[in-house]
Amino acid sequence: MATENSSFVQPAIPRFDGHYDHWAMLMENFLRSKEYWGLIENGIPATAEGVEPTEAQLKRNEDQKLKDLKVKNYLFQAIDRTTIETILNKETAKAIWDSMRQKYQGSTKVKRAQLQALRREFEILGMKEGEKVDEYFARTLTIANKMKAHGERMEQIVIIEKILRSMTVKFNYVVCSIEESNDLSTMTIDELQSSLLVHEQRMQGQKEEEHALNITNSEQSRGRDEHRVEGRGRVRGSFRGRGRGRGNDEDMFKTFKESMKKEFDMYDLGRMRYFLGVEVVQNSDGIFICQSKYAEEVLERFGMERRNPVNNPIIPGCRLSKSGNGAVSVDATKYKQLVGSLLYLTVTRPDLMYAVGLISRYMEKPTEMHLQAAKRILRYLKGTVELGIGYRKGSNGSLIAFADSDYAGDVDDRRSTSGYVFMLGTWAVSWSSKKQPVVTLSTTEAEFIAVASCACQGVWLRRVLEKLGHVQGVCTTIYCDNSFAIRLSRNPVLHGRSKHIDVRFHFLRDLTRDGIVELVRCSTQEQVADIMTKPLKLEAFLKLRDELGICVVSKGVKKALHIRTFACAWALFGILLGSSVRFLLGGAAEQFLHGCTWKLWDCIKKWPVLDSYGGSSTRVLEALILLSVVRGVGVPLSYMIIILIGRDDFAFFVSLAYERL
């Protein structure tokens, strides 16, 4: 028993260091552990006047006085000499405690002022760049606890929302994930801190891994000058086994690929086919990009794959508005998912830009009217799944633009809609449809704002093209159908009728004066950007859609791709089948198959040489596949297909077949 008592550690008396709130909390906990806190709250109970106390009452009073002396002793040990001299005249522990609280915590008025300061500090509190989650939580909870000590009612939901609202940018996706997957009203601060710590450790681990890989890659790539050969070109590689190159010397690429294969596990997958859901088809005529596969997934996800298609994404003259009286609300989460899916489709579908931008304005409180408008876009998508943008080879490389506005088109706040389209040659490369940030007072002002935003985008595109070696030697032409806006951009004098136009949009004047952009008048019927600002009639919509370069990939190219893919799949099957036959039947079967192969070669060697995507190529492959199926000769015909289309194309189409399957 003695050993057990000797090992018990008595709690230390907290010393007063000038921070009263912190010391009072520690001292209160210390006195409660000694069961003396009642003397601080209530003091020594006084004996009623005129009443003779009993012996039990006298004994209890003596015990209380003895305990009070012990509490005073604890307080004297906790307070320094200078402070003790100011409270020597206090007779009880309660009097000493009240004196300390009055001196360091102040009166009610002082508390109120301190609480106001703490509230302001809590409001402007934010996580610093590079600050750890633990450190930020400690700062936040310190202020919250001080506010509680001053009488503020701090609920956990208030602290949690404050923390999530003031995290740094790198935690944005984490905050969104926590808000969507958890009920913040039932979540505790400890749970939030634990979740954020997990994400912080994961991000730190990824950063350290990338840093280590970058160091390794830099050490291995010090000898990159050894791969220089004669000719123009540049190659780049990365530590993740992916690379890209450009140039005009094929020997350089071969040398580079061989050297990279010695250093890394690298595979040449041929031409790019898919990139972030965008399908890329390349041929001798140019490049075609679309999102047909992604569009089909969107239709299936929202149950619209069997609905009847329509010819335009929005009804002509349609004007949506916010929910009014009696409007039926719909699920906002599902509506946001639908709008987000459609927004990604606008990467290759500028014909959807205005309609999707319009329904995205009502994601806060969507109604049945907004949902029906979104479903109509899906029905239009159902009939135009194969549409995309084609960029033909050899077209004119001059950058031109079309800018337009829909004056006071929003019925809720009467703001106008700006829209522009940039064309490189005759194909759209950049487009936008956005509500203007201010309420305009005239059509000229609305048009001027739209053209100014278009000019800013044009400056950026000219710099990008310059970096790519495609310098624009002449000014960029912006076509506008408002003659007054054109005159205003050329006139350097501010007259009375245009003073209401915001000064920031006069940046357009400087660009016009410096010869970077030039505004040219065009008719309303030729205004391509009209499709970005308002719902059009079907005839006008289809016409402008074609002028954007939106089309369906050539059926011949699609057919050749599918046939070549199937041919390569059959070649693989034939190789496996032939290997099995040779194993079972021996050399006789192999000799027979080779004989059939050479007879077939004698029959078709007079055919034209297999080109990239020509009709003769298609007929040769169809004949090979048909004959191989009928005759049952797999291996030699598979070899024949590989010979005809080449090893590189064979690898490309095998990978394509794998992706499609």
C-alpha positions in Angstrom: 0.0 0.0 0.0 2.9 2.3 0.8 4.5 1.6 -2.5 1.2 2.4 -4.3 0.9 5.8 -2.5 4.6 6.7 -3.1 4.1 6.2 -6.9 1.0 8.5 -7.0 1.9 11.8 -8.6 0.2 14.9 -7.1 -1.0 17.4 -9.6 1.1 20.5 -9.8 -0.4 23.9 -8.8 -0.9 26.0 -12.0 1.2 29.1 -11.8 -0.3 32.5 -12.9 1.6 33.8 -15.9 -0.6 36.8 -16.7 -3.1 34.9 -18.9 -6.0 34.9 -16.6 -8.5 32.9 -18.7 -6.0 30.0 -19.2 -4.9 30.1 -15.6 -8.5 30.3 -14.2 -9.5 27.2 -16.2 -6.5 25.2 -14.9 -7.0 26.4 -11.4 -10.7 25.6 -11.4 -9.9 22.0 -12.6 -7.3 21.7 -9.8 -9.6 22.8 -7.1 -12.4 20.6 -8.3 -10.1 17.6 -8.1 -9.5 18.6 -4.4 -13.3 19.1 -3.9 -12.6 22.7 -2.8 -14.4 24.5 -5.7 -17.5 25.0 -3.6 -15.6 27.5 -1.4 -14.8 29.6 -4.4 -18.4 29.6 -5.7 -20.2 30.0 -2.4 -17.6 31.0 0.2 -17.9 30.0 3.9 -21.5 29.7 4.9 -22.3 32.3 7.6 -24.3 31.5 10.8 -27.7 33.1 11.0 -28.0 35.9 13.5 -29.9 35.2 16.7 -29.6 31.4 16.3 -27.4 29.4 18.6 -25.3 27.0 16.4 -25.2 23.4 17.3 -22.0 21.5 17.9 -22.3 19.9 14.5 -22.7 23.3 12.8 -19.7 24.6 14.7 -17.6 21.7 13.7 -18.7 22.0 10.1 -17.9 25.7 10.1 -14.4 25.0 11.5 -13.8 22.4 8.7 -14.9 24.9 6.1 -12.5 27.5 7.5 -9.7 25.0 7.5 -10.5 24.1 3.8 -10.6 27.8 3.0 -7.2 28.2 4.4 -5.9 25.4 2.2 -7.5 27.0 -0.8 -5.9 30.4 0.1 -2.5 28.5 0.4 -3.0 27.1 -3.1 -3.8 30.5 -4.5 -0.8 32.1 -2.8 1.5 29.4 -4.2 0.0 30.0 -7.7 0.4 33.8 -7.6 3.7 35.8 -7.7 4.8 38.1 -5.0 3.8 41.3 -6.7 0.2 40.2 -7.1 0.0 38.8 -3.6 0.8 42.2 -2.1 -2.4 43.5 -3.7 -4.6 40.9 -2.2 -3.2 40.5 1.3 -6.2 42.2 2.9 -8.6 39.6 1.4 -9.9 37.3 4.2 -11.3 34.4 2.2 -10.4 32.4 -0.9 -13.6 33.6 -2.6 -12.6 37.2 -2.0 -9.1 36.6 -3.5 -10.7 34.8 -6.6 -13.2 37.6 -7.2 -10.5 40.2 -6.9 -8.3 38.4 -9.4 -11.2 38.1 -11.8 -12.2 41.7 -11.5 -8.7 42.9 -12.0 -7.7 40.7 -15.0 -11.1 39.9 -16.7 -12.7 43.3 -16.1 -16.3 44.3 -15.7 -19.3 43.4 -17.9 -18.6 46.3 -20.1 -15.0 45.3 -20.6 -16.0 41.7 -21.2 -18.4 42.9 -23.9 -15.6 44.8 -25.6 -13.2 41.8 -25.4 -15.9 39.6 -26.9 -16.4 42.0 -29.8 -12.7 41.9 -30.5 -12.7 38.0 -30.4 -15.7 37.9 -32.7 -13.9 40.1 -35.2 -10.7 38.0 -34.9 -12.8 34.8 -35.5 -14.5 36.3 -38.6 -11.2 37.3 -40.3 -9.4 34.1 -39.3 -8.1 32.0 -42.2 -5.7 29.2 -42.9 -2.3 30.5 -44.0 -0.4 29.1 -47.0 1.9 26.3 -45.8 0.1 26.0 -42.4 -0.6 22.5 -41.2 -4.1 21.4 -40.3 -3.2 20.8 -36.6 -1.8 24.3 -36.3 -4.9 25.9 -37.9 -7.3 23.9 -35.7 -5.3 25.0 -32.6 -5.6 28.7 -33.6 -9.3 28.4 -34.3 -10.2 26.5 -31.2 -8.2 28.8 -29.0 -10.3 31.8 -30.2 -13.5 29.8 -29.9 -12.7 28.8 -26.3 -12.0 32.4 -25.4 -15.3 33.4 -26.8 -17.0 30.7 -24.7 -15.2 31.9 -21.6 -16.7 35.4 -22.3 -20.2 34.0 -22.5 -20.5 33.5 -26.2 -22.5 30.4 -27.3 -20.3 28.6 -29.7 -21.9 25.6 -31.3 -19.9 23.0 -33.2 -21.6 23.6 -36.5 -20.5 27.3 -36.4 -16.9 26.3 -35.8 -17.0 23.5 -38.5 -18.5 25.8 -41.1 -15.9 28.5 -40.3 -13.0 26.0 -40.7 -14.3 24.7 -44.0 -15.0 28.2 -45.3 -11.5 29.4 -44.6 -9.3 26.5 -45.8 -6.6 27.2 -48.5 -7.3 26.6 -52.2 -5.6 23.2 -52.3 -8.3 21.8 -49.9 -11.2 23.0 -52.1 -12.0 19.5 -53.5 -11.7 18.0 -50.0 -14.1 20.6 -48.6 -16.6 19.9 -51.3 -16.4 16.2 -50.7 -16.9 16.6 -47.0 -19.9 18.9 -47.4 -21.6 16.5 -49.9 -20.9 13.3 -48.1 -21.6 14.4 -44.4 -24.3 16.1 -42.4 -22.4 19.0 -40.8 -25.0 19.4 -38.1 -24.1 16.0 -36.6 -20.4 16.1 -37.4 -17.9 16.7 -34.6 -14.8 18.9 -34.7 -12.6 15.8 -34.0 -14.1 14.0 -37.0 -13.5 16.9 -39.2 -9.9 17.3 -38.1 -9.3 13.6 -38.6 -10.7 13.7 -42.1 -8.6 16.7 -43.1 -5.4 15.2 -41.5 -5.9 12.1 -43.7 -6.1 14.2 -46.9 -3.1 16.3 -45.8 -0.9 13.3 -45.3 -2.0 11.9 -48.7 -1.1 15.2 -50.4 2.2 15.3 -48.6 3.0 11.8 -49.6 2.2 12.5 -53.3 4.3 15.6 -53.2 7.3 13.8 -51.8 6.9 11.0 -54.3 6.8 13.4 -57.2 9.8 15.3 -55.9 11.8 12.0 -55.6 10.7 11.0 -59.2 11.7 14.4 -60.5 15.1 14.1 -59.0 15.6 10.7 -60.5 14.4 11.8 -63.9 16.6 14.9 -63.9 19.6 12.7 -63.1 18.8 10.2 -65.9 18.1 13.0 -68.4 21.4 14.9 -68.1 22.6 13.3 -71.3 19.7 14.4 -73.4 22.1 16.2 -75.8 23.5 12.9 -76.9 20.3 12.2 -78.9 20.6 15.3 -81.1 20.8 14.6 -84.8 20.7 16.7 -87.9 17.3 18.2 -88.8 14.7 20.2 -87.0 12.8 18.7 -84.1 12.3 18.5 -80.4 11.4 15.6 -78.1 10.2 15.6 -74.6 9.7 12.8 -72.1 8.4 12.3 -68.5 9.1 10.0 -65.7 5.7 8.4 -65.9 6.6 6.5 -69.2 4.7 8.9 -71.4 6.3 11.2 -74.0 5.7 13.4 -76.9 7.8 14.7 -79.8 7.7 16.8 -82.8 10.1 17.5 -85.7 10.8 16.7 -89.4 13.4 14.0 -89.0 12.2 10.4 -88.7 15.7 9.1 -87.8 15.7 11.4 -84.8 12.4 9.8 -83.5 13.8 6.3 -84.0 17.0 7.1 -82.2 15.0 8.8 -79.4 12.6 5.9 -79.0 15.4 3.3 -78.8 17.3 5.3 -76.2 14.1 5.9 -74.2 13.3 2.2 -74.2 16.7 1.4 -72.7 16.0 3.8 -69.8 12.2 3.3 -69.3 9.4 0.8 -69.9 8.1 2.7 -72.9 5.5 1.6 -75.5 4.7 3.4 -78.7 0.9 3.4 -78.9 0.8 5.2 -82.2 -1.5 8.2 -82.9 -3.6 9.7 -80.2 -7.1 8.3 -80.2 -8.7 9.3 -76.9 -7.9 12.1 -74.5 -10.0 12.8 -71.4 -13.1 11.4 -73.1 -12.5 13.2 -76.4 -12.3 10.9 -79.4 -9.7 11.9 -82.0 -9.8 10.6 -85.6 -6.8 11.6 -87.8 -6.4 11.0 -91.5 -4.8 12.6 -94.5 -7.5 15.2 -94.8 -7.2 16.5 -91.2 -8.4 15.9 -87.6 -11.9 15.2 -86.3 -12.7 15.4 -82.6 -15.9 14.4 -80.9 -17.3 13.0 -77.7 -19.8 10.4 -79.0 -19.0 7.8 -76.5 -19.2 10.2 -73.6 -22.5 11.6 -75.0 -24.0 8.0 -75.0 -22.9 7.6 -71.4 -24.6 10.8 -70.4 -27.8 9.8 -72.1 -27.8 6.4 -70.4 -26.9 7.9 -67.1 -30.0 10.1 -67.1 -32.4 7.6 -68.8 -32.7 9.5 -72.1 -31.3 6.9 -74.5 -34.7 5.8 -75.7 -36.4 9.2 -76.0 -37.3 10.7 -79.4 -34.6 13.2 -80.7 -35.3 16.8 -81.6 -33.6 19.1 -84.1 -32.6 22.0 -81.8 -31.4 22.1 -78.2 -33.8 24.9 -77.2 -37.2 26.1 -78.4 -37.0 29.3 -80.4 -38.0 32.3 -78.4 -37.8 30.4 -75.1 -37.2 32.6 -72.0 -36.4 30.9 -68.7 -36.7 32.6 -65.4 -36.3 31.8 -61.7 -38.9 29.9 -59.8 -42.1 31.9 -59.3 -45.2 31.2 -57.2 -46.4 27.7 -57.6 -43.3 26.4 -59.4 -42.5 22.8 -58.7 -39.0 22.3 -57.4 -36.8 19.4 -58.5 -33.8 17.6 -57.0 -31.0 20.2 -57.1 -28.2 17.6 -56.8 -29.4 15.6 -59.8 -29.9 18.8 -61.8 -26.4 20.0 -61.0 -25.0 16.6 -62.2 -26.9 16.9 -65.4 -25.7 20.5 -66.1 -22.1 19.5 -65.2 -22.2 16.6 -67.7 -23.6 18.8 -70.4 -21.0 21.5 -69.7 -18.2 19.1 -70.4 -19.8 18.3 -73.8 -19.4 21.9 -74.9 -15.6 21.2 -75.2 -16.4 19.8 -78.7 -19.9 21.0 -79.2 -20.2 24.8 -79.5 -23.8 24.3 -80.7 -24.7 23.4 -77.1 -22.9 26.4 -75.5 -25.8 28.8 -75.2 -28.5 26.3 -74.1 -26.2 24.7 -71.5 -25.1 28.1 -70.2 -28.7 29.2 -69.9 -29.8 26.2 -67.8 -26.7 26.5 -65.6 -28.0 29.9 -64.2 -30.7 28.1 -62.2 -28.7 25.4 -60.4 -29.5 27.0 -56.9 -33.2 26.4 -57.0 -34.2 24.4 -60.2 -37.8 23.9 -61.1 -39.6 21.5 -63.4 -39.4 24.1 -66.2 -35.6 24.2 -66.0 -35.4 20.4 -65.9 -37.6 20.0 -69.0 -35.3 22.5 -70.8 -32.3 20.4 -69.8 -34.0 17.2 -71.0 -34.7 18.8 -74.4 -30.9 19.4 -74.7 -30.5 15.6 -74.0 -33.1 14.8 -76.7 -31.2 17.0 -79.2 -28.0 15.2 -78.1 -29.7 11.9 -78.8 -30.0 12.8 -82.5 -26.6 14.3 -82.8 -24.3 12.0 -80.9 -21.9 11.6 -83.7 -21.4 15.3 -84.2 -18.0 16.9 -83.6 -15.6 19.4 -85.0 -13.4 18.7 -88.0 -10.2 20.6 -88.8 -9.2 20.2 -92.4 -5.5 20.2 -93.5 -4.3 23.2 -95.4 -7.0 25.7 -94.5 -6.3 29.4 -94.1 -4.5 30.1 -90.8 -5.8 33.6 -90.1 -7.5 34.1 -86.8 -10.9 35.8 -87.1 -13.7 36.3 -84.6 -17.5 37.0 -84.4 -18.9 38.8 -81.4 -22.6 39.4 -80.5 -24.9 40.2 -77.6 -28.5 39.7 -76.6 -29.6 42.9 -75.1 -31.4 42.5 -71.7 -32.0 38.8 -72.5 -32.3 37.7 -68.8 -35.8 38.3 -67.6 -34.8 38.2 -63.9 -32.1 40.9 -63.7 -32.2 42.2 -67.3 -28.6 41.6 -68.0 -27.4 41.0 -71.5 -25.7 37.9 -72.8 -22.2 38.1 -74.5 -21.1 35.5 -77.1 -18.1 35.1 -79.3 -16.6 32.5 -81.6 -13.0 32.4 -82.9 -12.2 30.7 -86.2 -8.8 29.6 -87.4 -9.5 29.5 -91.0 -13.0 28.2 -91.3 -13.2 26.1 -88.1 -14.1 27.2 -84.6 -11.3 27.0 -82.0 -12.6 29.0 -79.1 -16.2 30.0 -78.1 -18.1 31.5 -75.2 -21.6 32.3 -74.0 -21.8 34.3 -70.8 -24.1 36.7 -69.0 -22.6 40.2 -68.8 -21.5 41.4 -65.3 -23.4 44.7 -65.5 -26.8 45.9 -66.5 -26.4 47.8 -69.8 -28.5 50.8 -70.7 -28.4 50.4 -74.5 -27.8 47.9 -77.3 -24.6 49.8 -78.2 -23.3 49.3 -74.6 -24.2 45.6 -74.6 -22.5 45.1 -78.0 -19.4 47.1 -77.0 -19.0 45.0 -73.8 -19.3 41.8 -75.8 -16.7 42.9 -78.4 -14.4 44.0 -75.6 -14.4 40.6 -73.9 -13.9 39.0 -77.3 -10.9 41.2 -77.9 -9.3 40.1 -74.6 -9.7 36.5 -75.6 -8.2 37.4 -79.0 -5.1 38.8 -77.4 -4.5 35.6 -75.4 -5.1 33.4 -78.5 -2.6 35.4 -80.5 0.0 34.9 -77.8 -0.7 31.1 -77.8 -0.4 30.9 -81.6 2.9 32.8 -81.4 4.3 30.3 -78.9 3.3 27.5 -81.3 5.2 29.2 -84.1 2.1 30.5 -85.9 2.5 34.2 -85.7 -0.4 36.3 -86.8 1.1 38.9 -89.2 -2.0 40.9 -89.5 -4.6 42.2 -87.0 -7.4 40.0 -85.9 -10.7 40.8 -87.5 -13.7 40.9 -85.2 -17.1 40.9 -87.0 -19.8 42.8 -85.3 -23.3 43.6 -86.5 -23.6 46.9 -84.5 -22.3 49.9 -86.4 -22.4 52.2 -83.4 -20.2 50.0 -81.3 -17.7 49.9 -84.2 -17.7 53.7 -84.4 -17.2 54.0 -80.6 -14.2 51.7 -80.8 -12.6 54.0 -83.4 -13.5 57.3 -81.9 -11.0 58.4 -79.2 -13.3 61.2 -77.9 -15.8 60.5 -75.2 -19.0 62.2 -76.1 -22.1 62.6 -73.9 -24.0 59.6 -75.2 -21.3 57.1 -74.2 -20.1 58.3 -70.8 -22.3 55.7 -69.1 -20.1 52.9 -70.5 -17.8 51.5 -67.9 -14.2 52.6 -68.3 -12.7 49.1 -68.2 -14.2 48.2 -71.6 -12.3 51.0 -73.3 -9.4 48.7 -73.4 -10.8 47.8 -76.8 -9.9 51.3 -78.1 -6.2 50.8 -77.3 -6.2 47.4 -79.2 -7.9 49.0 -82.2 -5.5 52.0 -82.2 -2.4 49.6 -81.9 -3.6 47.5 -84.8 -4.1 44.3 -82.8 -7.8 43.9 -83.6 -10.1 45.5 -86.1 -13.8 45.7 -86.0 -15.7 45.0 -89.2 -19.4 45.3 -89.9 -21.3 42.2 -90.9 -25.0 41.5 -91.4 -27.1 39.9 -88.8 -27.7 36.8 -91.0 -23.9 36.3 -91.3 -23.2 36.7 -87.5 -21.9 33.3 -86.4 -21.9 34.3 -82.8 -25.7 34.7 -82.9 -25.9 31.0 -82.0 -24.1 31.8 -78.6 -26.5 34.5 -77.5 -30.2 33.5 -78.2 -32.5 30.6 -79.2 -32.7 30.6 -83.0 -35.2 29.3 -85.5 -34.3 25.9 -86.8 -33.1 27.0 -90.2 -30.8 29.7 -88.8 -29.5 27.3 -86.1 -28.6 24.6 -88.6 -26.9 27.1 -90.9 -24.7 28.6 -88.1 -24.0 25.1 -86.8 -22.5 24.2 -90.1 -20.5 27.4 -90.3 -18.9 26.5 -86.9 -17.4 23.4 -88.6 -19.6 20.9 -86.7 -20.0 17.8 -88.8 -20.0 14.0 -88.7 -16.8 12.2 -89.4 -16.6 10.7 -92.9 -18.5 7.4 -93.1 -15.7 6.0 -95.3 -13.2 6.8 -92.5 -15.4 5.2 -89.9 -16.0 2.1 -92.0 -12.3 1.7 -92.7 -11.5 2.1 -89.0 -14.1 -0.5 -88.0 -12.9 -3.0 -90.7 -9.2 -2.6 -89.9 -10.0 -3.0 -86.2 -11.9 -6.2 -86.9 -9.2 -7.4 -89.2 -6.5 -7.0 -86.6 -8.7 -8.8 -84.0 -9.1 -11.7 -86.5 -5.4 -11.7 -87.1 -4.8 -12.2 -83.4 -7.4 -14.9 -83.3 -5.8 -16.6 -86.3 -2.4 -16.6 -84.7 -3.7 -18.3 -81.6 -5.8 -20.7 -83.6 -3.0 -21.6 -86.0 -0.6 -22.2 -83.1 -3.1 -24.7 -81.7 -3.6 -26.4 -85.1 0.2 -26.8 -85.6 0.5 -28.2 -82.1 -2.2 -30.8 -82.7 -1.7 -31.8 -86.4 2.1 -31.2 -86.8 4.0 -30.0 -89.9 1.4 -31.3 -92.4 -1.2 -28.7 -91.3 1.4 -25.9 -91.3 2.5 -26.8 -94.8 -1.2 -26.9 -96.0 -1.9 -23.5 -94.5 1.2 -21.9 -96.0 0.2 -23.3 -99.4 -3.2 -21.7 -99.1 -1.6 -18.4 -98.1 0.6 -18.2 -101.2 -2.2 -19.1 -103.5 -4.3 -16.3 -102.0 -1.3 -13.9 -102.4 -1.1 -14.8 -106.1 -4.7 -13.9 -106.5 -4.6 -10.5 -104.8 -1.1 -9.2 -105.5 -2.4 -7.4 -108.6 -4.7 -5.3 -106.4 -3.7 -1.7 -105.5 -1.3 -1.2 -102.6 -3.1 -0.8 -99.3 -3.3 2.9 -98.6 -4.3 4.7 -95.4 -8.1 4.6 -95.6 -8.9 4.0 -99.3 -11.7 1.9 -100.7 -9.3 -0.7 -102.2 -7.9 -1.3 -98.7 -11.3 -1.9 -97.4 -12.1 -4.5 -100.2 -8.8 -6.3 -99.6 -9.4 -6.7 -95.9 -13.0 -7.7 -96.4 -11.9 -10.4 -98.9 -9.2 -11.7 -96.5 -11.6 -11.9 -93.6 -14.4 -13.5 -95.6 -12.1 -16.1 -97.1 -10.4 -16.9 -93.8 -13.8 -17.5 -92.2 -15.0 -19.7 -95.1 -11.8 -21.7 -95.6 -10.8 -21.8 -92.0 -7.3 -20.7 -92.6 -6.4 -18.5 -89.7 -2.6 -18.1 -89.2 -1.4 -17.3 -92.8 -4.2 -14.9 -93.4 -3.4 -13.3 -90.1 0.1 -12.9 -91.2 -1.1 -11.5 -94.5 -3.2 -8.9 -92.8 -0.2 -7.8 -90.7 2.0 -7.6 -93.9 -0.6 -5.5 -95.7 -1.3 -3.0 -93.0 2.1 -2.9 -91.5 3.3 -3.6 -87.9 2.8 -0.1 -86.6 -0.8 0.1 -87.9 -1.4 -3.4 -86.6 -0.4 -2.4 -83.1 -2.5 0.8 -83.3 -5.7 -1.0 -84.5 -5.3 -3.9 -82.0 -5.2 -1.3 -79.2 -8.2 0.5 -80.7 -10.1 -2.8 -80.9 -9.3 -3.5 -77.3 -10.6 0.0 -76.3 -13.8 -0.5 -78.3 -14.5 -3.9 -76.9 
